[in-house]
Amino acid sequence: MIDPQTQKQPNARAGERQKAFSNASLTPDTTPSQDQIRARAYELYEGRGCESGQQEQDWLQAEREMRSAAQAGLGEEL
C-alpha cells in the first residue's frame, strides 16, 4: 500500500517510526508533540491494513491515547 504522507511504498523506515514512538517519553507535565501523534496515527493506519479514509479518526485516537498515557503517569505520582 502507498503511504498517504509520502505517496511512496512503505519500507524499512516503518520500523524506525515504531521505535521513535516507543522511545518517546511522555511525562505528566508534557504534551505529546505532533511528531509523536503522527507516528502513532500512522501505526493505527498500518494496523488497519493501510486502509485510507480515516486519517482524522487515527489522529484523534492517537492524540487521546497519548494524552491518556500522560495523565495516567500523573496519577501514579500522586
N, CA, C and O atoms as a GROMACS GRO file, in nm:
protein
  312
    1MET      N    1   0.083  -0.119   0.000
    1MET     CA    2   0.000   0.000   0.000
    1MET      C    3   0.087   0.125   0.000
    1MET      O    4   0.202   0.122   0.044
    2ILE      N    5   0.033   0.232  -0.048
    2ILE     CA    6   0.105   0.358  -0.057
    2ILE      C    7   0.082   0.440   0.069
    2ILE      O    8  -0.031   0.454   0.115
    3ASP      N    9   0.189   0.493   0.122
    3ASP     CA   10   0.184   0.580   0.239
    3ASP      C   11   0.123   0.714   0.196
    3ASP      O   12   0.178   0.780   0.108
    4PRO      N   13   0.010   0.755   0.257
    4PRO     CA   14  -0.054   0.880   0.215
    4PRO      C   15   0.031   1.003   0.244
    4PRO      O   16   0.014   1.107   0.179
    5GLN      N   17   0.122   0.994   0.339
    5GLN     CA   18   0.206   1.109   0.372
    5GLN      C   19   0.313   1.132   0.266
    5GLN      O   20   0.341   1.246   0.229
    6THR      N   21   0.373   1.024   0.217
    6THR     CA   22   0.486   1.038   0.125
    6THR      C   23   0.452   0.996  -0.016
    6THR      O   24   0.530   1.020  -0.108
    7GLN      N   25   0.336   0.933  -0.035
    7GLN     CA   26   0.295   0.880  -0.164
    7GLN      C   27   0.394   0.776  -0.215
    7GLN      O   28   0.412   0.760  -0.336
    8LYS      N   29   0.459   0.704  -0.123
    8LYS     CA   30   0.556   0.601  -0.158
    8LYS      C   31   0.518   0.471  -0.088
    8LYS      O   32   0.439   0.470   0.007
    9GLN      N   33   0.574   0.364  -0.135
    9GLN     CA   34   0.555   0.235  -0.072
    9GLN      C   35   0.622   0.235   0.066
    9GLN      O   36   0.729   0.294   0.080
   10PRO      N   37   0.562   0.171   0.167
   10PRO     CA   38   0.627   0.160   0.297
   10PRO      C   39   0.759   0.084   0.283
   10PRO      O   40   0.775   0.000   0.194
   11ASN      N   41   0.853   0.115   0.369
   11ASN     CA   42   0.982   0.048   0.363
   11ASN      C   43   1.034   0.024   0.503
   11ASN      O   44   0.957   0.024   0.599
   12ALA      N   45   1.162   0.004   0.514
   12ALA     CA   46   1.223  -0.027   0.643
   12ALA      C   47   1.207   0.088   0.743
   12ALA      O   48   1.222   0.068   0.863
   13ARG      N   49   1.176   0.207   0.694
   13ARG     CA   50   1.160   0.320   0.785
   13ARG      C   51   1.041   0.303   0.878
   13ARG      O   52   1.034   0.369   0.982
   14ALA      N   53   0.947   0.215   0.844
   14ALA     CA   54   0.833   0.190   0.932
   14ALA      C   55   0.881   0.146   1.069
   14ALA      O   56   0.826   0.187   1.172
   15GLY      N   57   0.984   0.064   1.072
   15GLY     CA   58   1.042   0.020   1.199
   15GLY      C   59   1.102   0.136   1.277
   15GLY      O   60   1.095   0.139   1.400
   16GLU      N   61   1.160   0.230   1.204
   16GLU     CA   62   1.216   0.348   1.269
   16GLU      C   63   1.106   0.432   1.332
   16GLU      O   64   1.122   0.484   1.443
   17ARG      N   65   0.992   0.445   1.261
   17ARG     CA   66   0.880   0.522   1.318
   17ARG      C   67   0.829   0.454   1.444
   17ARG      O   68   0.799   0.520   1.543
   18GLN      N   69   0.818   0.320   1.439
   18GLN     CA   70   0.773   0.245   1.556
   18GLN      C   71   0.868   0.270   1.673
   18GLN      O   72   0.823   0.294   1.786
   19LYS      N   73   0.997   0.264   1.647
   19LYS     CA   74   1.096   0.285   1.751
   19LYS      C   75   1.086   0.427   1.806
   19LYS      O   76   1.097   0.448   1.927
   20ALA      N   77   1.066   0.525   1.718
   20ALA     CA   78   1.055   0.664   1.763
   20ALA      C   79   0.937   0.682   1.856
   20ALA      O   80   0.947   0.751   1.958
   21PHE      N   81   0.824   0.618   1.821
   21PHE     CA   82   0.707   0.629   1.907
   21PHE      C   83   0.732   0.559   2.039
   21PHE      O   84   0.699   0.612   2.145
   22SER      N   85   0.790   0.440   2.034
   22SER     CA   86   0.814   0.363   2.155
   22SER      C   87   0.911   0.434   2.248
   22SER      O   88   0.897   0.426   2.370
   23ASN      N   89   1.008   0.504   2.191
   23ASN     CA   90   1.108   0.573   2.272
   23ASN      C   91   1.063   0.711   2.318
   23ASN      O   92   1.130   0.775   2.398
   24ALA      N   93   0.950   0.756   2.267
   24ALA     CA   94   0.901   0.888   2.304
   24ALA      C   95   0.860   0.887   2.450
   24ALA      O   96   0.769   0.813   2.490
   25SER      N   97   0.926   0.967   2.528
   25SER     CA   98   0.893   0.969   2.670
   25SER      C   99   0.795   1.082   2.698
   25SER      O  100   0.823   1.199   2.671
   26LEU      N  101   0.681   1.045   2.750
   26LEU     CA  102   0.582   1.143   2.789
   26LEU      C  103   0.581   1.151   2.941
   26LEU      O  104   0.563   1.050   3.009
   27THR      N  105   0.601   1.267   2.991
   27THR     CA  106   0.592   1.285   3.135
   27THR      C  107   0.464   1.363   3.161
   27THR      O  108   0.412   1.429   3.072
   28PRO      N  109   0.413   1.356   3.282
   28PRO     CA  110   0.286   1.421   3.313
   28PRO      C  111   0.283   1.570   3.281
   28PRO      O  112   0.177   1.624   3.253
   29ASP      N  113   0.397   1.635   3.286
   29ASP     CA  114   0.399   1.778   3.262
   29ASP      C  115   0.427   1.812   3.116
   29ASP      O  116   0.451   1.929   3.084
   30THR      N  117   0.424   1.714   3.028
   30THR     CA  118   0.445   1.741   2.886
   30THR      C  119   0.324   1.697   2.807
   30THR      O  120   0.246   1.612   2.850
   31THR      N  121   0.310   1.756   2.692
   31THR     CA  122   0.204   1.714   2.600
   31THR      C  123   0.273   1.648   2.481
   31THR      O  124   0.387   1.681   2.449
   32PRO      N  125   0.205   1.557   2.416
   32PRO     CA  126   0.267   1.490   2.302
   32PRO      C  127   0.292   1.588   2.188
   32PRO      O  128   0.211   1.677   2.162
   33SER      N  129   0.404   1.570   2.122
   33SER     CA  130   0.435   1.655   2.007
   33SER      C  131   0.356   1.606   1.886
   33SER      O  132   0.304   1.494   1.885
   34GLN      N  133   0.347   1.690   1.785
   34GLN     CA  134   0.279   1.650   1.663
   34GLN      C  135   0.350   1.532   1.598
   34GLN      O  136   0.286   1.445   1.539
   35ASP      N  137   0.482   1.528   1.608
   35ASP     CA  138   0.557   1.414   1.552
   35ASP      C  139   0.522   1.284   1.623
   35ASP      O  140   0.508   1.180   1.559
   36GLN      N  141   0.506   1.290   1.754
   36GLN     CA  142   0.468   1.170   1.830
   36GLN      C  143   0.328   1.125   1.792
   36GLN      O  144   0.303   1.006   1.772
   37ILE      N  145   0.236   1.220   1.783
   37ILE     CA  146   0.099   1.187   1.745
   37ILE      C  147   0.096   1.131   1.603
   37ILE      O  148   0.027   1.033   1.576
   38ARG      N  149   0.170   1.194   1.514
   38ARG     CA  150   0.176   1.149   1.375
   38ARG      C  151   0.228   1.006   1.365
   38ARG      O  152   0.175   0.926   1.289
   39ALA      N  153   0.332   0.974   1.443
   39ALA     CA  154   0.387   0.838   1.441
   39ALA      C  155   0.284   0.737   1.489
   39ALA      O  156   0.269   0.630   1.429
   40ARG      N  157   0.213   0.770   1.596
   40ARG     CA  158   0.111   0.678   1.648
   40ARG      C  159  -0.006   0.666   1.550
   40ARG      O  160  -0.058   0.556   1.530
   41ALA      N  161  -0.048   0.776   1.491
   41ALA     CA  162  -0.158   0.772   1.394
   41ALA      C  163  -0.120   0.685   1.275
   41ALA      O  164  -0.204   0.612   1.222
   42TYR      N  165   0.006   0.690   1.234
   42TYR     CA  166   0.050   0.607   1.122
   42TYR      C  167   0.049   0.459   1.163
   42TYR      O  168   0.018   0.373   1.081
   43GLU      N  169   0.083   0.430   1.287
   43GLU     CA  170   0.075   0.292   1.336
   43GLU      C  171  -0.069   0.242   1.330
   43GLU      O  172  -0.094   0.128   1.291
   44LEU      N  173  -0.163   0.327   1.367
   44LEU     CA  174  -0.304   0.289   1.362
   44LEU      C  175  -0.345   0.261   1.217
   44LEU      O  176  -0.416   0.164   1.190
   45TYR      N  177  -0.300   0.346   1.126
   45TYR     CA  178  -0.327   0.329   0.984
   45TYR      C  179  -0.272   0.195   0.935
   45TYR      O  180  -0.340   0.121   0.864
   46GLU      N  181  -0.148   0.165   0.972
   46GLU     CA  182  -0.088   0.038   0.932
   46GLU      C  183  -0.162  -0.080   0.994
   46GLU      O  184  -0.178  -0.184   0.930
   47GLY      N  185  -0.207  -0.064   1.118
   47GLY     CA  186  -0.279  -0.169   1.186
   47GLY      C  187  -0.412  -0.203   1.120
   47GLY      O  188  -0.463  -0.315   1.134
   48ARG      N  189  -0.468  -0.109   1.048
   48ARG     CA  190  -0.592  -0.131   0.972
   48ARG      C  191  -0.564  -0.186   0.834
   48ARG      O  192  -0.656  -0.197   0.753
   49GLY      N  193  -0.439  -0.220   0.804
   49GLY     CA  194  -0.406  -0.271   0.673
   49GLY      C  195  -0.387  -0.160   0.571
   49GLY      O  196  -0.408  -0.181   0.452
   50CYS      N  197  -0.348  -0.042   0.617
   50CYS     CA  198  -0.322   0.074   0.531
   50CYS      C  199  -0.446   0.116   0.453
   50CYS      O  200  -0.436   0.165   0.340
   51GLU      N  201  -0.560   0.098   0.513
   51GLU     CA  202  -0.686   0.142   0.452
   51GLU      C  203  -0.700   0.292   0.470
   51GLU      O  204  -0.696   0.343   0.582
   52SER      N  205  -0.716   0.363   0.360
   52SER     CA  206  -0.723   0.509   0.367
   52SER      C  207  -0.864   0.556   0.402
   52SER      O  208  -0.958   0.477   0.406
   53GLY      N  209  -0.875   0.685   0.428
   53GLY     CA  210  -1.005   0.746   0.452
   53GLY      C  211  -1.038   0.771   0.598
   53GLY      O  212  -1.145   0.823   0.628
   54GLN      N  213  -0.948   0.736   0.689
   54GLN     CA  214  -0.976   0.755   0.831
   54GLN      C  215  -0.863   0.831   0.900
   54GLN      O  216  -0.836   0.810   1.018
   55GLN      N  217  -0.799   0.920   0.826
   55GLN     CA  218  -0.685   0.991   0.881
   55GLN      C  219  -0.721   1.074   1.004
   55GLN      O  220  -0.648   1.076   1.102
   56GLU      N  221  -0.834   1.142   0.997
   56GLU     CA  222  -0.873   1.226   1.110
   56GLU      C  223  -0.903   1.142   1.234
   56GLU      O  224  -0.863   1.178   1.345
   57GLN      N  225  -0.972   1.031   1.216
   57GLN     CA  226  -1.002   0.943   1.328
   57GLN      C  227  -0.873   0.886   1.388
   57GLN      O  228  -0.860   0.876   1.510
   58ASP      N  229  -0.778   0.849   1.302
   58ASP     CA  230  -0.649   0.797   1.351
   58ASP      C  231  -0.577   0.904   1.433
   58ASP      O  232  -0.524   0.875   1.540
   59TRP      N  233  -0.576   1.026   1.382
   59TRP     CA  234  -0.508   1.136   1.453
   59TRP      C  235  -0.572   1.158   1.590
   59TRP      O  236  -0.503   1.168   1.691
   60LEU      N  237  -0.704   1.166   1.592
   60LEU     CA  238  -0.773   1.192   1.719
   60LEU      C  239  -0.754   1.078   1.818
   60LEU      O  240  -0.737   1.102   1.937
   61GLN      N  241  -0.757   0.954   1.768
   61GLN     CA  242  -0.734   0.841   1.858
   61GLN      C  243  -0.592   0.843   1.913
   61GLN      O  244  -0.570   0.819   2.032
   62ALA      N  245  -0.495   0.871   1.828
   62ALA     CA  246  -0.356   0.878   1.872
   62ALA      C  247  -0.339   0.987   1.978
   62ALA      O  248  -0.271   0.968   2.078
   63GLU      N  249  -0.401   1.100   1.954
   63GLU     CA  250  -0.393   1.212   2.048
   63GLU      C  251  -0.455   1.173   2.183
   63GLU      O  252  -0.398   1.200   2.288
   64ARG      N  253  -0.572   1.109   2.178
   64ARG     CA  254  -0.638   1.064   2.302
   64ARG      C  255  -0.550   0.966   2.378
   64ARG      O  256  -0.533   0.979   2.500
   65GLU      N  257  -0.495   0.868   2.308
   65GLU     CA  258  -0.412   0.767   2.372
   65GLU      C  259  -0.291   0.830   2.440
   65GLU      O  260  -0.259   0.795   2.554
   66MET      N  261  -0.227   0.920   2.372
   66MET     CA  262  -0.105   0.980   2.427
   66MET      C  263  -0.135   1.073   2.543
   66MET      O  264  -0.061   1.077   2.641
   67ARG      N  265  -0.243   1.148   2.534
   67ARG     CA  266  -0.282   1.234   2.647
   67ARG      C  267  -0.323   1.149   2.767
   67ARG      O  268  -0.291   1.182   2.881
   68SER      N  269  -0.393   1.040   2.740
   68SER     CA  270  -0.435   0.950   2.847
   68SER      C  271  -0.312   0.888   2.915
   68SER      O  272  -0.309   0.875   3.037
   69ALA      N  273  -0.213   0.851   2.836
   69ALA     CA  274  -0.092   0.793   2.891
   69ALA      C  275  -0.020   0.894   2.980
   69ALA      O  276   0.032   0.859   3.085
   70ALA      N  277  -0.017   1.020   2.936
   70ALA     CA  278   0.048   1.125   3.014
   70ALA      C  279  -0.028   1.148   3.145
   70ALA      O  280   0.033   1.167   3.250
   71GLN      N  281  -0.161   1.146   3.140
   71GLN     CA  282  -0.242   1.165   3.260
   71GLN      C  283  -0.228   1.046   3.354
   71GLN      O  284  -0.225   1.064   3.476
   72ALA      N  285  -0.218   0.926   3.299
   72ALA     CA  286  -0.200   0.807   3.384
   72ALA      C  287  -0.068   0.816   3.458
   72ALA      O  288  -0.059   0.776   3.574
   73GLY      N  289   0.033   0.869   3.394
   73GLY     CA  290   0.162   0.889   3.459
   73GLY      C  291   0.152   0.986   3.574
   73GLY      O  292   0.218   0.969   3.676
   74LEU      N  293   0.070   1.088   3.557
   74LEU     CA  294   0.049   1.187   3.662
   74LEU      C  295  -0.022   1.121   3.781
   74LEU      O  296   0.014   1.147   3.896
   75GLY      N  297  -0.121   1.038   3.756
   75GLY     CA  298  -0.194   0.971   3.862
   75GLY      C  299  -0.107   0.878   3.943
   75GLY      O  300  -0.128   0.862   4.063
   76GLU      N  301  -0.008   0.817   3.878
   76GLU     CA  302   0.081   0.726   3.950
   76GLU      C  303   0.171   0.801   4.048
   76GLU      O  304   0.214   0.746   4.149
   77GLU      N  305   0.199   0.927   4.016
   77GLU     CA  306   0.289   1.004   4.102
   77GLU      C  307   0.219   1.065   4.221
   77GLU      O  308   0.284   1.104   4.318
   78LEU      N  309   0.085   1.074   4.216
   78LEU     CA  310   0.012   1.137   4.326
   78LEU      C  311   0.003   1.049   4.447
   78LEU      O  312  -0.056   1.089   4.548
   0.00000   0.00000   0.00000
